[in-house]
Amino acid sequence: MSEENKIRFAVVGAGHIGKRHAEMIRRENEAELVAMVDVRTAKECHAEEFNVPFFSTMEELLAANIEIDVVNICTPNGLHAEQAITALEAKKHVVCEKPMGLSKESCEKVLFKALQEAKQVFCVMQNRYSPPSEWIKSIITEGKLGEIFMVQLNCFWNRDEQYYKAGGWKGTEELDGGTLFTQFSHFIDIMYWLFGDIDNIQGKFADFTHKELTDFEDSGFVSFDFINGGMGSINYSTAIAHQNLESSMTIIGKNGSVKIGGQYMNEVEVCTISNYNMSELKVSNPANDYGPYKGSAANHNYVISNVIDTLKGRTSATTNALEGMKVVEIIERIYKVRNESMNR
């Protein structure tokens, strides 16, 4: 493909996820990586292999004489909304890593700016592409389970003092935002994608092993009602010793039950649905590997491909800005309950 027909990407933030974005862009025939940005040098980020202009701020990037179509925001959570707006003001499309912001208000500003500038905002929720997620979406959309009675989301991971390094952004209220934003927003997104919004939120929260490491809780039990019917719960913790334990979703419906489990919600463990025979699914991608830690499924290749196809008019965004905002709003409402309970 000729260079002028390629979608040109600049990646802001050259940590683990930023470099994954850069690599996925490089692998696409219809994409070109044209620049990277980080407050550290390319050498400090181990990003010299990408061999593109490297800037220390977004302002430097946007002032440079480089043609850019899309800016990928891969920085600490608390910077996402502000940097997305900066990119939109410069007439660039945006790919924003989760979460889109740390408040509904900040996300609304991004959404408004995108509408003003007639630009797309793609929110990275790559777990939607995993075979079990695609399968359960079809099951729910087609009504195979019938009326939904109960949904339980369990997310039990290990994050310790090696992860929350002193002086880093992880664990801070301002830049991290909380366990549900950084570790588990992908799974809340899947729940919202399948069942819609929630109401009547109640919860119990604790900080078992992170009192000296983070500004927020490490564990919680949260219950709620789905506006579309049925009730649900999220049980989560990063206080698990040694390694991630599980990320699972159990769905109880009138016509049967389903459990998607494994460490990263990457296996269908139970499927008992009346008059339904499950076919074999594609193999899931492995989890993102951050050295001693594992994250959600490594499906960023599908995200970049979707951006290209959308901008070329072949499809629509897998996770749009409104959906990204709704996930943030759900977490913000859960944290309002947390704050109220901890201030009693």
C-alpha positions in Angstrom: 0.0 0.0 0.0 1.3 3.5 -0.8 2.4 5.6 2.1 -0.2 8.3 1.5 -3.0 5.8 2.0 -1.8 4.6 5.4 -3.2 5.7 8.7 -0.5 7.5 10.6 -0.3 6.9 14.3 1.6 8.6 17.1 1.9 6.9 20.5 1.9 9.0 23.7 3.4 7.0 26.6 6.1 4.4 25.9 5.6 2.0 28.8 4.5 -1.6 28.4 1.2 -0.8 26.8 2.5 2.1 24.7 5.1 -0.2 23.2 2.5 -2.9 22.6 0.4 -0.3 20.7 3.5 0.7 18.7 4.3 -2.9 17.8 0.7 -3.6 16.7 0.8 -0.5 14.5 4.0 -1.6 12.9 2.5 -5.0 12.0 -0.5 -3.4 10.1 0.0 -3.0 6.4 -2.4 0.0 6.4 -0.8 1.7 9.3 2.4 3.7 10.0 4.0 4.6 13.3 5.3 8.1 12.8 6.2 9.3 16.4 6.3 8.4 20.1 6.2 10.6 23.2 7.3 10.0 26.7 8.8 12.1 29.5 11.7 9.6 29.5 14.1 9.2 26.6 13.7 6.4 24.0 16.7 4.7 25.5 15.2 4.8 29.0 11.9 3.4 27.6 13.7 0.7 25.7 11.9 2.0 22.6 14.9 2.7 20.3 13.8 -0.3 18.1 10.8 1.7 16.8 13.2 4.1 15.1 10.7 7.0 14.9 11.0 10.7 16.1 10.7 10.7 19.9 9.3 13.7 21.8 9.1 14.5 25.6 5.7 16.2 25.5 2.5 16.2 23.4 3.0 19.9 22.7 6.4 19.2 21.1 4.8 16.4 19.0 2.0 18.5 17.8 4.3 21.5 17.0 6.5 19.3 14.9 6.1 19.1 11.2 4.7 15.5 11.2 1.5 14.3 9.6 -0.6 12.4 12.1 -4.0 10.9 11.8 -4.4 9.2 15.2 -2.9 9.8 18.7 -2.8 6.8 21.0 -3.0 7.8 24.6 -1.1 5.2 26.7 -0.1 7.3 29.7 -1.1 7.1 33.4 -4.9 7.0 33.9 -5.2 10.5 35.3 -3.7 12.1 32.2 -6.0 10.3 29.6 -8.9 12.8 29.4 -6.7 15.9 29.3 -4.4 14.5 26.6 -7.3 13.2 24.6 -8.7 16.7 24.5 -5.3 18.1 23.5 -5.2 15.7 20.5 -8.8 16.4 19.5 -8.1 20.1 19.5 -5.2 19.4 17.1 -7.8 17.7 14.8 -6.5 14.2 15.5 -8.5 11.0 16.1 -7.8 9.4 19.5 -7.2 5.9 20.7 -7.5 6.0 24.5 -6.3 3.3 26.8 -8.7 2.4 29.7 -10.0 4.2 31.6 -11.1 7.1 29.3 -10.9 9.4 32.4 -11.2 9.2 36.2 -14.6 10.9 36.3 -17.7 11.1 34.2 -17.3 14.8 33.9 -13.8 14.5 32.4 -15.1 11.9 29.9 -18.0 14.2 28.9 -15.5 16.9 28.0 -13.7 14.5 25.8 -16.9 13.4 24.1 -18.0 17.0 23.6 -14.7 18.0 22.1 -14.8 14.9 19.7 -18.2 16.0 18.5 -17.1 19.6 18.1 -14.1 18.5 16.0 -15.9 15.7 14.2 -13.2 13.2 15.3 -13.4 9.6 16.5 -12.4 8.5 20.0 -11.7 4.8 20.3 -11.6 3.4 23.9 -9.3 0.4 24.4 -11.4 -2.5 25.8 -9.6 -5.4 24.1 -11.3 -8.1 26.2 -14.3 -7.7 23.9 -12.3 -9.5 21.2 -11.5 -12.7 23.2 -13.4 -15.7 21.9 -15.3 -16.4 25.1 -16.4 -12.7 25.2 -17.5 -12.8 21.5 -19.4 -16.1 22.2 -21.2 -14.9 25.4 -22.2 -11.6 23.6 -23.9 -13.7 20.9 -25.6 -15.9 23.5 -27.0 -12.8 25.4 -27.9 -11.0 22.2 -29.8 -14.0 20.8 -31.6 -14.5 24.2 -30.4 -18.1 24.6 -30.3 -17.8 28.4 -33.7 -16.3 28.5 -34.5 -13.9 31.4 -31.3 -13.1 33.3 -31.6 -13.7 37.1 -28.1 -13.2 38.4 -24.6 -12.2 37.3 -21.5 -12.5 39.4 -18.1 -11.1 38.5 -15.1 -12.3 40.4 -11.7 -10.6 39.9 -8.9 -11.8 42.2 -5.4 -10.7 41.3 -2.0 -10.3 42.8 -0.5 -6.7 43.0 2.2 -6.2 45.6 5.1 -3.9 46.6 7.0 -4.8 43.4 4.1 -3.5 41.4 3.5 -0.3 43.4 7.0 1.1 43.2 7.8 4.1 45.4 7.6 7.3 43.4 5.6 5.8 40.6 2.0 6.8 39.5 0.4 3.4 40.3 -1.4 3.5 43.6 -2.0 7.2 43.6 -5.5 8.7 43.8 -4.6 11.4 41.2 -3.0 9.3 38.4 -4.2 5.7 39.1 -7.6 6.3 40.5 -8.3 3.0 42.1 -8.3 -0.8 41.7 -11.5 -0.9 39.6 -10.0 1.7 37.2 -6.6 0.1 36.7 -7.0 -3.6 37.2 -10.7 -4.5 36.6 -12.3 -1.9 34.3 -12.1 -4.4 31.4 -14.4 -6.8 33.2 -16.8 -4.1 34.2 -16.9 -3.1 30.5 -17.8 -6.7 29.5 -20.6 -6.7 32.1 -21.9 -3.4 30.8 -21.5 -4.5 27.2 -23.7 -7.6 27.9 -26.2 -6.4 30.5 -26.3 -2.6 30.4 -26.3 -0.1 33.3 -26.7 -0.8 37.0 -28.6 0.8 39.9 -29.1 0.4 43.7 -25.4 0.0 44.3 -24.3 -1.3 47.7 -20.8 -2.3 48.8 -18.3 -3.3 51.4 -14.6 -2.3 51.0 -11.3 -3.0 52.7 -7.6 -2.5 52.3 -5.9 -5.7 53.5 -2.3 -5.5 52.2 -1.8 -2.1 50.5 -2.1 0.4 53.4 1.5 1.5 52.9 1.4 1.2 49.1 -1.7 2.8 47.7 -4.2 5.6 48.4 -7.2 3.4 48.0 -8.8 0.0 48.8 -7.5 -3.3 47.5 -10.7 -5.3 47.9 -14.5 -5.0 47.7 -17.9 -6.8 47.6 -20.3 -4.8 45.4 -24.0 -5.7 44.7 -26.5 -3.9 42.5 -29.5 -4.3 40.2 -29.4 -4.2 36.4 -31.7 -1.6 35.0 -32.7 -4.2 32.3 -33.6 -6.8 35.0 -31.8 -9.2 37.3 -29.2 -8.6 40.0 -25.4 -8.6 40.0 -22.3 -8.5 42.1 -18.6 -7.7 41.7 -16.2 -9.3 44.1 -12.6 -8.1 43.7 -9.2 -8.0 45.3 -5.5 -7.3 44.5 -4.5 -8.8 47.9 -4.1 -12.3 46.5 -0.8 -13.9 47.5 1.8 -15.1 44.9 -0.1 -14.8 41.5 -3.4 -13.9 39.9 -6.2 -16.3 41.0 -9.1 -15.8 38.6 -11.2 -13.4 36.6 -14.6 -15.0 36.1 -18.2 -14.2 35.2 -21.1 -16.5 36.2 -24.5 -15.9 34.6 -27.7 -17.5 35.8 -30.6 -17.3 33.5 -34.1 -18.9 33.1 -32.8 -21.3 30.4 -29.5 -22.3 32.0 -26.2 -21.2 33.4 -22.8 -20.1 32.0 -19.4 -19.5 33.7 -16.5 -17.9 31.9 -13.4 -18.3 34.0 -9.7 -18.9 34.1 -7.2 -16.3 35.3 -8.3 -13.8 32.7 -11.9 -14.7 31.8 -10.5 -16.7 28.9 -12.1 -20.1 29.3 -15.8 -21.3 29.2 -15.9 -23.5 32.3 -19.7 -24.2 32.4 -22.3 -24.0 29.7 -25.7 -25.7 30.5 -28.3 -24.1 28.3 -31.6 -25.8 27.3 -31.6 -27.1 23.7 -28.2 -25.7 23.0 -25.0 -27.4 22.0 -21.9 -25.3 22.3 -19.3 -25.4 19.5 -15.6 -25.2 20.0 -14.2 -21.7 20.3 -11.0 -20.2 18.9 -8.0 -20.3 21.2 -7.7 -17.1 23.3 -4.7 -14.9 23.1 -2.4 -15.1 26.1 -2.5 -12.4 28.8 -0.4 -9.3 28.6 2.9 -10.1 30.2 4.6 -7.4 32.4 7.4 -9.5 33.8 6.3 -10.6 37.2 2.7 -9.6 36.5 0.0 -10.7 34.0 -2.9 -8.5 32.8 -5.8 -8.9 30.5 -5.8 -10.6 27.1 -3.2 -9.3 24.6 -5.8 -8.4 21.9 -4.4 -4.9 21.0 -3.9 -6.1 17.4 -7.7 -6.2 17.0 -8.0 -2.7 18.5 -5.6 -1.2 16.0 -7.2 -3.1 13.1 -10.6 -1.8 14.1 -9.3 1.8 14.2 -8.0 1.4 10.6 -11.2 -0.2 9.3 -13.4 2.4 11.0 -11.4 5.3 9.7 -11.5 3.8 6.2 -15.3 3.5 6.4 -15.4 -0.3 6.5 -16.9 -0.8 10.1 -17.6 1.1 13.3 -15.7 1.5 16.6 -15.8 -1.6 18.8 -15.8 0.6 21.9 -16.9 4.1 21.3 -16.5 7.2 23.6 -20.0 6.9 25.1 -19.4 3.3 26.2 -16.0 4.3 27.6 -17.7 7.1 29.6 -20.4 4.7 30.9 -17.8 2.3 32.3 -16.1 5.2 34.1 -19.4 6.4 35.4 -20.2 3.0 36.8 -16.9 2.8 38.6 -17.3 6.4 39.9 -20.7 5.5 41.3 -19.3 2.4 43.0 -16.5 4.5 44.5 -19.0 7.0 45.7 -20.5 4.2 47.8 -17.0 3.2 48.9 -16.2 6.8 50.0 -19.5 7.0 51.9 -18.9 3.7 53.7 -15.4 4.5 54.7 -16.3 7.9 56.0 -19.0 6.6 58.3 
